Amino acid sequence: MTNTKQSSKQLASKAASTLNDPSASQIQKSLAASVLSQSSSTHQTSSGMETKASNVLKSDKYSDDTKSFAASVLSQSNKAR
């Protein structure tokens, strides 16, 4: 099944900045990379990344930016899973 949703240009720009930020956490960079990979393609979120993003959204310890990346990643997941 092809994914027709894409990350917004604004969120993709923020994700690119995050990947270049040496102080960004590994989880934030991982989610940012997924957001970027979905910004101009039909790539679909993997089940492992869905789990990671879901855990971020359930936790209080992550920043709003990290949660935005997680929400974007989940919005592009496989609904059949």
C-alpha angles and dihedrals in degrees: 000000000000120000112230096182121094135188114259119257090242093053092043089054091051089048091053090052090049092054089055094047111101091201095055115111122246092248091051091050091047092053091043090054090052091049090051093048089055097045098087106012144058093252114145127215115262120235091247092054090046089057092047092049092047091052091051092053091050093052129081095207098078128088124248090252092054090048090050090055090048092050092050091049092050093047088062096048128118106273091202092064 
